[in-house]
Amino acid sequence: MSHIGRLPDPDLRRRLTGEPLLLPYQSGYLDVVAKHDVTVVEKSRRIGFTWATAADATLTAAAERSAGGMDVYYLAYEKEMTREFIDTCAAWARLFDKAASAVEEIVFKDGDKDILAFRIVFASGYEVVALSSTPRGLRGRQGKVILDEAAFHDNLEEVLKAALALLIWGGKVVVISTHNGAENPYATLVQEAKAGQKGYGFVRVTFDDALASGLYRRICLVRGQPWDGADEARWREGIIRQYGDGADEELNCIPNVTGGAWIAGAHIEAAVHADAGRPALYAGGACFAGNDIARRRDRWVATVLERTGVVLWLRSEIVLSDAPFREQLATIDGLMADYRILRLAADQTGIGEMPVEEMRRAHGSRVEGVIMSGDRRLAVAQAARDAFERGVVRIPDDPALKADLRKIKRVAGPTGAPRLVAGRDASGHADRAWALFLALAAAAEGARGYNYTPAAAPSTPVDDDQDDDAPGLFGRGTY
């Protein structure tokens, strides 16, 4: 698959002349898809599977029926993925010189709910449709179904059941994902495919597999820079550092043995609204705030929610890096003045002790200190998950915030009881997610009186870079 001559960028066309547009692991993956009715793909992030899958979707929809043409339905768990996929299909259509309509927005009906989808219609009469995950979106349809990042779909078993029904009349199903915990239904599907229990095709590509197959060389070629083995090694190490504790699951296709996302990706996406995250829309209503306190290693975050009816709108979020305590406290003073904050829940763990006492001194009983360890931490997270699952949260369409929310995962503790971990990467330790969780927990408790008893000073210095999952140094808080 070359078609290099049709690339629009002359410099890029020159650099890629004689090079295939798909790397060996990408074209090998599509070979497996062509040979099986159902293919399960276990993959690393950041290795170009969207590019390869969109090429296959474009060729499938552009082909005549006699050549295997059919409609293609791409299902993801969030809207931004569907838009990226359909735009990539449009790029491939131009590369292949396939006559197709412009990308258009359409609406699917799911009961009384409207589902936004994106579509390209080809001269063959077939189309590529990209929509968010919903079993009803496949009802009465026929063709090839692609379930992307399947482990993060809210109801994978039901979506997969609906997709497999299309096989009766000659359809195909492709299930692609990174892992999201060993207990996830996707992980079970991977094991069944590996064992050959259902005759499914199976593809596994780790980050190192992709590098060995020329991923970094291709990146250098596209960037117009020479490839160097030492540069590749440094780049690889930088990517691994960026993923931190999540590198095994995200890059090496090794599921977390006991973990899974605390909040389902579909619930995160359902909370997105264009009016969230806009301070100018504050209507003077009752507000609740959360404050994740940090000084050096992690970010300091304060989040304000306004309650409108039963809905909690994210109105303001302030993120500070390596800010002195006086700046942190001044920021809280400003938020308390600008919004009618009835309750602010602040992380009192470790270095949070002093700022919480100062905030209490300035703002009284509206400020609540929370020792974020054990049952207390889980209670905060549970209140947040309840709000997402009930659909009463509105957040901006911010990929970084959504990524922070997905970092928080559930694992089994030594006794089997659930506990939470948050992978650390280059952007922090889910700091924005925890500030939002604290604000949602404050809203769940409402504005009522409570007691506060400052903890005694520790006998040893406090390390503000401590692991968030370690027991609190000051015992239980008053939350």
ZAKOL-988951 format. One record per residue (C-alpha): x, y, z. Coordinates in steps of 0.25 Angstrom, whole numbers, plus 5000, padded with zeros to 4 digits. Layout:
BEGIN
XYZ/...
This chain:
BEGIN
500050005000/500850124995/500050234988/501250324992/500950414980/499650464985/500150524998/499850674998/501150725005/502250724994/503350715005/502750595012/502450524998/503850534995/504350485008/503350365007/503550324993/503750174992/503250155006/501950085009/500950165016/500750055026/501849995035/501949835035/501149825048/500049905043/499949835029/500049705037/498949745046/498049775034/498449635027/497849565040/496549655039/496349615025/496449465028/495549455040/494049495043/494549545057/495849595061/496349635075/497549735075/498349755088/499249875086/500049985092/499650135091/500350225082/500650125071/499750175059/498650075059/497550185057/498350215044/498350065039/496950045043/496450165036/497150115023/496449985024/495050055027/495250145015/495550035005/494449945011/493350055009/493950104996/493849964990/492749904982/491849794988/492549694978/493949734984/493549714998/492949855000/492049885012/491649995022/492650015033/492250055048/493350105057/492950115072/493850185082/493550225096/493750375094/493350475083/494750535081/495150395076/494050375067/494350515060/495850475059/495550345053/494550405042/495550515039/496650405037/495750335028/495450455020/497050475018/497150325013/495950355003/496750464997/498050384997/497350264990/496550364980/495250304985/494050384982/493350424995/492450525002/493050625012/492950585026/491550615032/490950605045/489650525047/488850485059/488450345063/487250315072/487550235085/486150225091/485850375095/487350405094/488050475082/489450415079/490350505070/491150425059/492050465048/491850405034/492550395020/491750335008/492550274997/492250264982/492050114984/490750144993/491450095006/491850185017/492750195029/491950245042/492750275055/491850285067/492050275082/491850135088/490350095089/489749955086/488550015080/489350095070/489649955063/488149915063/487649875049/488949905042/489949825034/491449825031/492749835038/492849885053/494049935059/494049945074/495250045078/495850045092/494849935095/495349925110/494850065113/493450045107/492350055118/491649925114/492549845105/491749715107/490449775101/491249855090/491949725086/490649645086/490049745077/491249755068/491349595067/489949595062/490449655049/491249535045/489949455041/489849535028/491349545025/491849655034/493149665041/493549705056/494949765060/495149785075/496349875078/496849925091/497949955101/497649885115/496849945126/497049835137/497149685137/495649675142/495149755130/494249675120/495249715109/496349645116/495549525117/495249535102/496749545099/497049415107/495949345099/496549395086/497949355090/497449215093/496749195080/495449165087/494549235077/495349235065/495549385065/496749455059/497749505069/498849625068/499749665079/500649785077/501449845089/502149985088/503549905087/502949825075/502549945068/503950005070/504549885065/503649895053/504150035049/503250125057/504250225061/504950225048/503650255042/503450375052/504850425048/504450415033/503250495035/503950595043/505050615033/506150575043/507150465042/506950335050/507950305061/507950185070/508350265082/507250365079/506250255078/506650195091/506550325098/505250355092/504750215097/505150245111/504450375111/503150315106/503250205117/503550315128/502350395123/501450275126/502050245139/501350135147/500450115136/501550075125/501249925127/499849935124/499850045114/501050005106/501449865109/500049805108/500049745122/498749775129/498749825143/498449695151/497449745160/497049885154/496049955146/495650105143/494950155155/494050245146/493550175133/494050255120/492550265115/492150335128/493350435127/492950465112/491450475116/491850585126/492450675115/491750805112/492150925104/491651025115/492550955126/493851015130/493351155126/493451255139/492651355131/491451265132/491451265147/489951305151/490151335165/489751195170/490251115182/491651065180/492450955185/493950945183/495150845184/496650865186/497750765184/498950825191/500350805186/501650895186/502750835177/502550695171/501050705167/500150815163/499250895173/497850895167/496550965172/495250935165/493851005167/492550945164/491251025163/489950955166/488850975157/487650895160/488250755162/489350785152/490750815157/491450905147/493050925147/493151075147/494551095150/495851015151/497151075155/498450995153/499751045160/501150975159/502250995169/501451115175/501851175189/500751155200/500451295200/500051295185/499251165188/498451235200/498251365192/497651285180/496651215190/496351355196/496051405182/495151285179/494351305192/494151445188/493751415174/492751305176/491751275187/492451155192/491751085203/492750975205/494150945201/494850815203/496350825204/497350705204/497950725218/498950605216/500350635218/500750775215/499250805214/499150825229/499650965230/498951025217/497650965223/497851025236/498051165229/496851145220/496051115233/496551235240/496151325228/494851255224/494351185236/493451055236/493251065221/494650995219/494750845222/496050775224/496150635218/497150535221/497250455208/497550315213/496850185214/495350185216/495250335215/495950345201/495050235196/493750305201/494250435194/494450355181/493050285183/492350415184/492950455171/492650325164/491250335168/491050475163/491650435149/490750305149/489550385152/489850485141/489850615149/491350655146/491650755135/493150765131/493850835119/494250755107/495750755112/496550635108/497550655119/496450665130/495850535124/497150465124/497350505139/496050445142/496450315135/497750305143/496950275156/496750125156/496250025166/497149905172/496849805182/497549825196/498249725204/496949685210/496149685197/495549815200/495649915188/496650025189/497050135179/498250165172/498650275162/499750255152/500750375152/501250425138/501850555133/500550625135/500450595150/499750495159/498250515155/498350645163/497150705155/496350585156/496550585172/496150735173/494850705165/494550585173/494750665186/493750775181/492750665177/492850605191/492650745197/491450755189/490950625193/491050655208/490450795206/490650915214/490450875228/491250895241/492350805245/493450805255/494950825252/496050785261/497550815256/498450695257/499750705265/500950735258/501750615253/503050575260/503750555247/503850655235/502750635225/503050595210/502050665201/502550565190/501950445198/501150345190/499750385190/499350235193/500150235206/499350245220/499250395224/500350445233/499350515242/498250405244/496850425240/496250565236/494950615240/494250595226/
